[in-house]
Amino acid sequence: MRWLLTMFLALVVLTALQPWLRKLGIGRLPGDVNFRIGGRQYSFPFASTALLSLLMFLIARLI
């Protein structure tokens, strides 16, 4: 149950930070899928997620 709460909170925080992260290039890497349907923008940042996961893994290993 704790991991579900953690994932939900991470999703809320990352969604709120999405405009700022997009300025840094997160969400615009090759492998990230963006499309517009009915006036709404949908984003599936597969490559960015893999990159951030690797970065967090390396930080966790160093700590």
C-alpha positions as CSV (number, residue, x, y, z in Angstrom):
1,M,0.0,0.0,0.0
2,R,2.9,2.4,0.8
3,W,4.3,2.0,-2.8
4,L,1.0,3.0,-4.2
5,L,0.8,6.2,-2.2
6,T,4.4,6.9,-3.1
7,M,3.7,6.4,-6.9
8,F,0.6,8.6,-6.6
9,L,2.5,11.4,-4.9
10,A,5.4,11.2,-7.4
11,L,2.9,11.4,-10.3
12,V,1.2,14.5,-8.8
13,V,4.6,16.2,-8.2
14,L,5.9,15.4,-11.7
15,T,2.7,16.5,-13.4
16,A,2.9,19.8,-11.5
17,L,6.6,20.2,-12.5
18,Q,6.0,19.2,-16.2
19,P,6.3,22.7,-17.7
20,W,9.5,23.4,-15.9
21,L,11.0,20.0,-16.8
22,R,10.0,20.5,-20.4
23,K,12.2,23.6,-20.5
24,L,15.1,21.4,-19.3
25,G,14.4,19.0,-22.2
26,I,12.7,16.3,-20.2
27,G,9.8,15.1,-22.3
28,R,11.4,16.0,-25.6
29,L,13.9,13.3,-25.9
30,P,13.9,10.7,-28.8
31,G,11.6,8.0,-27.6
32,D,9.1,10.4,-25.9
33,V,5.7,10.3,-27.6
34,N,3.6,13.5,-27.7
35,F,0.3,13.9,-29.6
36,R,-2.8,16.1,-29.6
37,I,-6.3,14.7,-29.7
38,G,-9.4,17.0,-29.5
39,G,-7.4,20.0,-28.4
40,R,-5.7,18.2,-25.5
41,Q,-2.0,17.4,-25.4
42,Y,-1.0,13.9,-24.3
43,S,2.5,13.0,-23.4
44,F,4.1,9.6,-22.8
45,P,7.8,10.3,-21.9
46,F,9.2,6.8,-22.2
47,A,12.8,7.8,-22.8
48,S,12.7,10.6,-20.2
49,T,11.3,8.2,-17.6
50,A,14.1,5.7,-18.3
51,L,16.7,8.5,-18.0
52,L,15.3,9.8,-14.7
53,S,15.1,6.3,-13.3
54,L,18.7,5.6,-14.1
55,L,19.7,8.9,-12.6
56,M,17.8,8.2,-9.4
57,F,19.2,4.7,-9.2
58,L,22.8,6.1,-9.4
59,I,22.0,8.7,-6.8
60,A,20.6,6.0,-4.5
61,R,23.6,3.8,-5.0
62,L,26.0,6.7,-4.0
63,I,24.0,7.4,-0.8
